[in-house]
Amino acid sequence: MEKIFVLRLVKESDWKILLEWRNDIITRKNFFNSEIVKKSEHIQYLKDTIKNPNRNLFILSSNKIPVGTIREDIIEPNKYELSYTISPKFRGQKLGQLMMNIYLFNKKGSFYCEVTKKNIPSIKMIKNLGFKYFRRENDINYYKLEK
C-alpha cells in the first residue's frame, strides 16, 4: 500500500495525541522543559497556539495516522523558529526529515532550530536538511537554514 503524507494545521481535537507525545519520556528528555504536562495546561496551550497569529502548529499524518508535529513561530517576516517531534511509535523511520522537507517545500526565509546537544538524531536530521550550526549556549545548539 502506498503511503500518503499530509501536513495540516492542528485542531483542538488533536490535543490527546499531542499530549501523549509531549509526555513521552524520550520526548521530555529532549525538551528544554522535561516536566510532565497536565491535560488542562496542554488543552489551554493548544487553544492559545491556534489563536496566536505568530504561531502555526502542524501535524503530519501517514495514511491518516498522526506521526509527527512541527511548530512554526514567526519571529519577524521571513524569519521562523521551528520545533518538532515525532510520535514515539514512529521514531527512527526518517519521518522527521520527511516532515521538515514537506514543511520547507517552496518556503523562503531564515529558519532556526534549537536542539539540546545530546539529541543526536535531531542534530543529524537538521544537518542533513542543510541547517548550519552557529552557536551553543549552555547545552543548547543553535542552527540556521537560509532559503
Protein Blocks (a to p, Z undefined) as FASTA:
>chain_A
ZZddddddddfklmmmmmmmmmpmklmmmpmblcdcdfklmmmmmmmmmmmmkbccdddd
eehiafbdcddddfbghiacddddddfklgonlmmmmmmmmmmgopacdddddddfklmm
lmmmmmmnopacfbdehjbccddddZZ
